[in-house]
Every structure is written in C-alpha cells, then in structure tokens.
Amino acid sequence: MSAEEFFPTVHCLETLVPELLQVSTHPSTPTQSKNCLNLLVCGARRWVMLRSLYDCDSDFFIEFETELFNCADWLKQFQQKVDHYKTRSFSDWIFSDYTESFKNQFIATLKSRYTLEKNNIDELLSTPIFAATDRTLRNHLTQLSQLKNPFLERQLINPQATTKKPIHKFRKRSTAAIRERFATEPNFQLEGTLEFFTNDVSDIAQLLFTKINGEQRLFIHHDYVVKEDLRETSADLADRLKKVWQETPTPPLQITYHSAYLNQTQNYTVYPVCLYYYQRAYYLCAFGQRPQKTATQPPVGWYNYRLERITKHQKLSWDTPHLPFSKSDIINDPKQYNPAYIQQELDAAYGFDFYENSELSLLRFDPDFAQRYIDNSFRHPTFEKLESSEAAQALIEQLNLPNPQQLLAHIHAYPNAAYYIFRYRQQDNTVIMRLRAWGSKVEVIFPDELRQCMRQDIEQTWQLYQTNDIRHKT
C-alpha cells in the first residue's frame, strides 16, 4: 500500500475511533472540545500505527520475524525507525506525506464537523500524539483488533493457563484484505473533496493531495478570467451561499444581476441550487426569474448566473408574497431542483446552458486529423464515432431532414472521412467555440441551423482579413 491509499481523512479517524461520532454534533463547551481533541489525537495515533504495519512505502514500516507480535515487539522497532517519535506533532505525522491542499481540506472539515475554533485547531496540530504510555499503545492495538471491521487479529497464546493472566498477541491481516477495506470503505475516501471534480478526473486529482518522494507533482492552473477587484465579491457571495444551503429548506434569493448579453441590470428572484466553475469563471445555477434572450423564452426557468455579475443578493423568506415559483413545487420535487439534475442534463447534451433545447448533429472530420486527435479522445457522453460513411448515410435516411438527397450526395463525396454524432445545446456559445477551434478540419453536416451559424461566423472572420495587409499601410 502507499500514501495515496492511506488518506487520513476525518472520517477515517472516526472509523478508527468510533467515539468521535458521538462528539461530531457540534461541541459547544470547553470540556466537549477538549474531549474531541483527545479523541482526534487517538485517531491519529492509531492511523500511524496502522501505516507502520501495512504501508510498506512509509519510512516507519515494520516487519516482524514471526507471525505473532505484541506491543513491545512493535514499539522496539518503531523507536528504531523514528527519531524523537514522542515529540513529533499531530501535524508532522498526518501531513508530512500530503500536500498543502490536503491539509487545508482536512482543517476545513475539522472546523465544520466539530465546530472547533482556531485555537483548538492550533492546539491539536501541535500536540505530540505519541506522548503516551506503553499501556496506552497496547490498548490501541487491542482496540484495532476489536473494531466492527478489525484491522488486526488478536490471539490468546496461553489458553491452558488458569492461574496466570491471559496473554494475547496480534497477527496482521493480509495486505489484500486491508487494501480492499480501504478501497470499499467510504470513510476512507476523500469525501467532500474529490466529488466536486466532474468528467472523471477524480483519480488524477488525488495527486493534488499526495506527495511523491516529498514533492508535489501535480499542479492545476486555475485560469480565472474575473478581474481581481471582483474576486472578493464573488468569494463573499460563495460564502453566503454556503450558509444559505445549510438551511432546510433552502430559501429563495433576490439577486441584482447584470446580463452581458442584454447589457442591462435587473433584479431576479431565484432558487439557488449549486455553483459551477466553467469556462474560466464561476456560475450560480438557479431556477427562477431570468434574463430573456428572446421574446419567446419563458421568463421563469433555469439559468446560469455568472457570479461576479451578481452585484447584490438578499435572502428571502418562503412567505414572501408573489414569488415567481411555488414552494411546494420546489420542495416536493427534489429530483428536479438539485445538483444531480443539472449534472444529468449536462451529460445529456454538450454545452453549459443545460436548460436550452438539445439537437442532434453530424460532423465530418478530416480522417488524418480525426485519427490523430479525435478518435481516442473523450469530448462528451453523446460524442460518438460512426462506423463508416454508410452509417452516416443510413442515419440521414432515418431522420426527417430537409434536402436529404443533397446531404447523402455530400457524404458520398467523402467516403473516407470520419463521421461523428453528438447532441448539443442550441444557442450555447461553448459549442461554437469548440467547432471554431477545430477550424477547417471539421464540417457540420446537419442541422442546418448550426451549419449556417458556423458559416456566418467564418465569413465574418474572413472579412477581417480581406483588406490589404495592415503591415503595408503607410
């Protein structure tokens, strides 16, 4: 096993010290906080002991000459492996193999789960977790063998003795069994940390939290286009939204929003659902009043509000008169008004404006370009390659498209091309930007609406370069 398989999450410590679950309901008195800190220290101590037994990549991994061992056997080797082990702090033990990102996430979870103050956190991080007696360490090994899902096996070695105190020793479980436990036990995952990654990047994102030979090897460039003076406003709103989402049921908001498309600022009443980072900015996904881009667009529905363009925000009561949506509709239909629904719609068609109508499109790629850059890539769940040009022709024959014979003839003219289908959101600029990036290597076959949109975009771009070369102007 290795450090990335041994994440010391708060839930992990709770698994090792089940008593922690009893104090996770917001300790409020100094006594409760002190008890919480003591239990967290116990959890960290057991976690280190567990790594010493199973993590062969750690600097303090211990191997025994015999199958059975006792606490004295373990402690003797542990002392040899780790200098000054009694003075090393909670922070030294827990975070030495993990990055600053992981440490920040761990501390944030401590604060929210146990409502610990900064001074409590500082005290915990500086506590030497092995400033304990040998008897305490022996009890820890015993408790690791007595958990509901034990990490050690405990064996009585003098069963015939009637007058002497029973003597127990411990046996390690198989590494495979422990690895399976860590892989299947949800408490050992980075809950609340990796789930926010979409498009299957959670696995690689674990490198954000694990050092390799003492060095962080993965860095993510966060390309954030929002002006620096507006970022604090966005962060403040995000903090307020976190508090709003802690309420049950989530209350509506009134926001003042500037629509760049309409170039106007108006007030909107919305039901906030979640935040998304998309295309270099943060958005509030909400249901309610929204900017109307067309006269036929319903005034109430889903909308992605770019966060820094929300200039004012106010929490409303569900008893506020004339709300544009019904509380009973929202509360009684949790499947419709939650983040899972938004992700479902994002997966249904390409584009961030998940509330727009979707359309099927057929694309023709230059075969060499497709072989090099498209065939082995993932673009969207609906982005699929057709087996042949004949499959593209068969698709056209199945659909009720205008001028099908012209489309079939066009496909026939490019028998060796690579043909892909995908669903996309109409009026979504993300789609145009993606097709524009592929340039002359891709052609939209249908629908005609998207084809004409691309044609107009290319013609307008071409017009910019129709004049004489500006370098030759005097």
LOBA-597026 format. One line per 4 residues: number of its first residue (from 1); for each residue x, y, z of C-alpha. Coordinates in steps of 0.2 Angstrom, whole numbers, plus 5000, padded with zeros to 4 digits. Example, Ala and Ser with C-alpha at 12.3 -4.5 7.8 and 13.67 -1.06 7.14 Angstrom:
2
1) 5062:4978:5039; 5068:4995:5036
end
This chain:
474
1) 5000:5000:5000; 5005:5018:4998; 5002:5035:5005; 4988:5039:4992
5) 4979:5023:4998; 4980:5029:5016; 4972:5046:5016; 4970:5051:5034
9) 4953:5059:5032; 4942:5065:5047; 4930:5051:5043; 4945:5039:5043
13) 4949:5044:5061; 4931:5042:5065; 4932:5024:5059; 4947:5021:5070
17) 4939:5029:5085; 4920:5027:5084; 4918:5038:5100; 4922:5053:5088
21) 4905:5050:5081; 4897:5055:5097; 4905:5072:5098; 4903:5077:5080
25) 4886:5085:5084; 4894:5102:5087; 4903:5103:5104; 4900:5119:5112
29) 4908:5118:5129; 4927:5118:5133; 4925:5101:5140; 4917:5094:5124
33) 4930:5102:5114; 4944:5095:5124; 4937:5078:5123; 4935:5080:5104
37) 4954:5085:5103; 4959:5070:5113; 4949:5058:5103; 4956:5065:5087
41) 4974:5063:5094; 4969:5045:5097; 4963:5043:5080; 4979:5050:5073
45) 4990:5038:5084; 4980:5023:5078; 4982:5029:5060; 5001:5030:5062
49) 5001:5013:5070; 4991:5006:5056; 5003:5013:5042; 5018:5006:5052
53) 5010:4989:5050; 5003:4990:5032; 5011:5004:5022; 5027:4996:5015
57) 5031:5013:5007; 5032:5023:5023; 5048:5027:5032; 5042:5018:5048
61) 5035:5002:5040; 5038:4987:5052; 5041:4969:5048; 5041:4955:5061
65) 5052:4939:5060; 5037:4929:5067; 5018:4930:5063; 5013:4935:5080
69) 5019:4950:5089; 5015:4960:5104; 5016:4979:5108; 5034:4978:5115
73) 5039:4970:5098; 5031:4984:5088; 5037:4998:5100; 5055:4992:5099
77) 5056:4993:5080; 5045:5009:5079; 5058:5018:5091; 5072:5012:5079
81) 5063:5018:5064; 5058:5036:5070; 5069:5048:5079; 5061:5058:5093
85) 5044:5049:5089; 5037:5055:5106; 5039:5074:5102; 5033:5074:5084
89) 5016:5083:5082; 5000:5079:5075; 5004:5090:5060; 5021:5081:5057
93) 5013:5064:5057; 4997:5067:5047; 5003:5079:5034; 5021:5075:5030
97) 5017:5064:5015; 5002:5075:5009; 5001:5092:5001; 4995:5109:5007
101) 4979:5107:4998; 4975:5091:5008; 4980:5100:5024; 4968:5114:5021
105) 4954:5102:5016; 4957:5092:5032; 4957:5108:5043; 4941:5115:5035
109) 4932:5098:5038; 4938:5098:5056; 4930:5116:5058; 4914:5112:5050
113) 4911:5094:5058; 4916:5098:5076; 4914:5117:5076; 4932:5119:5083
117) 4939:5136:5085; 4956:5142:5078; 4964:5140:5095; 4958:5122:5096
121) 4964:5118:5079; 4981:5125:5083; 4982:5116:5099; 4978:5099:5090
125) 4991:5102:5076; 5005:5105:5089; 5000:5090:5100; 5014:5076:5101
129) 5002:5062:5098; 5014:5048:5105; 5017:5057:5122; 5008:5041:5129
133) 5012:5026:5140; 5016:5009:5134; 5000:5003:5141; 4990:5016:5130
137) 4999:5010:5115; 4995:4991:5119; 4977:4996:5122; 4977:5004:5104
141) 4982:4988:5096; 4969:4979:5106; 4956:4991:5100; 4961:4990:5082
145) 4958:4971:5084; 4941:4974:5091; 4933:4986:5079; 4917:4980:5070
149) 4929:4978:5055; 4945:4974:5063; 4962:4979:5056; 4972:4966:5067
153) 4968:4948:5073; 4971:4945:5092; 4975:4928:5098; 4976:4921:5115
157) 4993:4911:5117; 4991:4903:5134; 4974:4896:5133; 4978:4882:5146
161) 4984:4894:5160; 4971:4895:5173; 4981:4904:5187; 4991:4916:5176
165) 4984:4932:5167; 4979:4928:5149; 4992:4933:5136; 4987:4940:5119
169) 4997:4943:5104; 4992:4951:5087; 4993:4945:5069; 4992:4956:5054
173) 4979:4954:5042; 4983:4951:5023; 4988:4967:5014; 4975:4962:5001
177) 4961:4962:5014; 4967:4979:5021; 4968:4986:5003; 4950:4980:5000
181) 4944:4988:5016; 4952:5005:5011; 4945:5003:4994; 4927:4999:4999
185) 4925:5008:5015; 4918:5025:5010; 4925:5033:5026; 4942:5031:5019
189) 4939:5041:5003; 4941:5060:5002; 4923:5063:5005; 4918:5081:5000
193) 4935:5084:4992; 4935:5074:4976; 4917:5073:4972; 4917:5090:4965
197) 4928:5085:4951; 4917:5081:4935; 4922:5072:4919; 4931:5058:4928
201) 4946:5067:4934; 4945:5062:4952; 4958:5049:4951; 4972:5060:4944
205) 4966:5074:4956; 4971:5063:4971; 4989:5068:4966; 4984:5085:4972
209) 4984:5078:4990; 4999:5066:4990; 5017:5070:4989; 5029:5059:4979
213) 5046:5057:4987; 5042:5073:4997; 5037:5083:4982; 5020:5088:4975
217) 5020:5083:4956; 5003:5088:4950; 4998:5107:4948; 4982:5113:4941
221) 4982:5130:4933; 4966:5139:4938; 4963:5150:4923; 4951:5163:4931
225) 4946:5177:4920; 4937:5188:4933; 4945:5204:4937; 4955:5204:4953
229) 4944:5218:4961; 4928:5207:4958; 4935:5191:4965; 4932:5196:4983
233) 4914:5200:4979; 4912:5183:4971; 4920:5174:4986; 4909:5183:4998
237) 4894:5178:4989; 4900:5160:4989; 4902:5160:5007; 4884:5167:5010
241) 4878:5153:4998; 4886:5140:5009; 4876:5147:5024; 4860:5148:5014
245) 4862:5129:5008; 4864:5124:5027; 4846:5129:5030; 4832:5117:5027
249) 4823:5120:5016; 4834:5131:5006; 4827:5148:5005; 4825:5159:4989
253) 4836:5174:4985; 4834:5190:4976; 4849:5195:4966; 4853:5210:4956
257) 4862:5204:4940; 4870:5212:4925; 4867:5202:4909; 4881:5205:4897
261) 4871:5198:4883; 4857:5211:4886; 4868:5224:4893; 4856:5228:4907
265) 4855:5225:4926; 4839:5219:4934; 4833:5211:4950; 4828:5192:4949
269) 4821:5181:4962; 4828:5163:4961; 4830:5147:4970; 4849:5143:4971
273) 4855:5125:4968; 4874:5125:4966; 4890:5133:4960; 4899:5128:4944
277) 4917:5133:4938; 4915:5133:4919; 4925:5141:4905; 4936:5151:4917
281) 4923:5158:4928; 4911:5153:4942; 4892:5152:4940; 4877:5151:4951
285) 4865:5138:4944; 4847:5143:4949; 4829:5141:4945; 4818:5157:4944
289) 4817:5173:4935; 4830:5175:4922; 4836:5187:4908; 4826:5184:4892
293) 4837:5182:4877; 4822:5180:4865; 4804:5186:4866; 4798:5168:4866
297) 4809:5162:4880; 4799:5159:4896; 4803:5172:4910; 4805:5159:4923
301) 4816:5144:4922; 4834:5138:4924; 4849:5150:4921; 4867:5151:4924
305) 4871:5167:4933; 4890:5172:4932; 4895:5175:4949; 4904:5192:4948
309) 4890:5199:4939; 4878:5197:4954; 4880:5214:4962; 4868:5212:4976
313) 4860:5197:4985; 4847:5196:4998; 4839:5180:5006; 4820:5179:5006
317) 4808:5170:5016; 4796:5157:5008; 4782:5168:5014; 4787:5182:5003
321) 4772:5187:4993; 4772:5185:4974; 4786:5173:4972; 4788:5168:4954
325) 4788:5149:4959; 4779:5138:4971; 4787:5132:4987; 4778:5116:4986
329) 4784:5113:4968; 4802:5115:4973; 4802:5106:4989; 4791:5092:4983
333) 4801:5088:4968; 4819:5086:4975; 4824:5076:4959; 4821:5091:4948
337) 4829:5105:4958; 4846:5098:4964; 4864:5097:4958; 4861:5079:4952
341) 4848:5085:4939; 4859:5098:4932; 4873:5085:4930; 4861:5074:4922
345) 4856:5087:4909; 4874:5092:4906; 4878:5074:4902; 4863:5074:4890
349) 4870:5087:4878; 4886:5096:4875; 4886:5114:4882; 4884:5123:4899
353) 4867:5130:4896; 4859:5114:4901; 4841:5122:4900; 4842:5125:4882
357) 4834:5113:4869; 4846:5100:4863; 4849:5095:4845; 4857:5080:4836
361) 4872:5085:4825; 4883:5076:4812; 4901:5081:4810; 4913:5076:4796
365) 4931:5076:4801; 4947:5076:4790; 4952:5057:4793; 4970:5060:4797
369) 4965:5074:4809; 4952:5063:4817; 4965:5048:4819; 4977:5059:4827
373) 4967:5070:4839; 4949:5064:4840; 4947:5045:4839; 4955:5042:4856
377) 4948:5057:4865; 4933:5060:4876; 4923:5075:4872; 4905:5072:4879
381) 4895:5056:4883; 4885:5059:4867; 4900:5061:4856; 4901:5045:4846
385) 4910:5040:4830; 4900:5031:4817; 4907:5015:4809; 4908:5022:4791
389) 4901:5034:4779; 4887:5021:4775; 4882:5023:4793; 4881:5042:4791
393) 4870:5040:4776; 4859:5027:4785; 4857:5040:4799; 4852:5054:4787
397) 4839:5042:4779; 4831:5039:4796; 4829:5057:4800; 4816:5069:4794
401) 4829:5082:4787; 4827:5095:4773; 4836:5091:4757; 4841:5073:4762
405) 4847:5069:4744; 4860:5083:4744; 4866:5078:4761; 4868:5060:4755
409) 4877:5065:4740; 4889:5076:4751; 4893:5061:4762; 4896:5050:4746
413) 4909:5063:4741; 4919:5059:4757; 4919:5040:4759; 4935:5040:4769
417) 4930:5054:4781; 4927:5051:4800; 4909:5055:4805; 4904:5059:4822
421) 4887:5062:4830; 4884:5072:4846; 4870:5081:4855; 4872:5099:4859
425) 4863:5114:4867; 4856:5126:4855; 4861:5144:4857; 4876:5139:4868
429) 4892:5148:4863; 4903:5134:4870; 4898:5123:4855; 4903:5137:4843
433) 4919:5139:4852; 4923:5121:4851; 4919:5119:4832; 4929:5135:4829
437) 4944:5128:4837; 4944:5113:4825; 4944:5125:4811; 4945:5118:4793
441) 4947:5100:4800; 4928:5098:4804; 4912:5102:4794; 4894:5102:4802
445) 4883:5092:4790; 4867:5095:4800; 4857:5103:4807; 4856:5117:4795
449) 4854:5130:4809; 4871:5125:4817; 4879:5124:4799; 4873:5141:4795
453) 4879:5148:4812; 4897:5142:4808; 4896:5148:4791; 4892:5166:4796
457) 4905:5165:4810; 4918:5160:4797; 4913:5173:4784; 4914:5187:4797
461) 4931:5181:4802; 4936:5181:4784; 4930:5198:4781; 4943:5205:4794
465) 4957:5198:4783; 4950:5204:4766; 4959:5221:4767; 4977:5223:4762
469) 4990:5218:4774; 4990:5231:4788; 5009:5230:4789; 5010:5238:4771
473) 4999:5253:4776; 5008:5269:4777
end
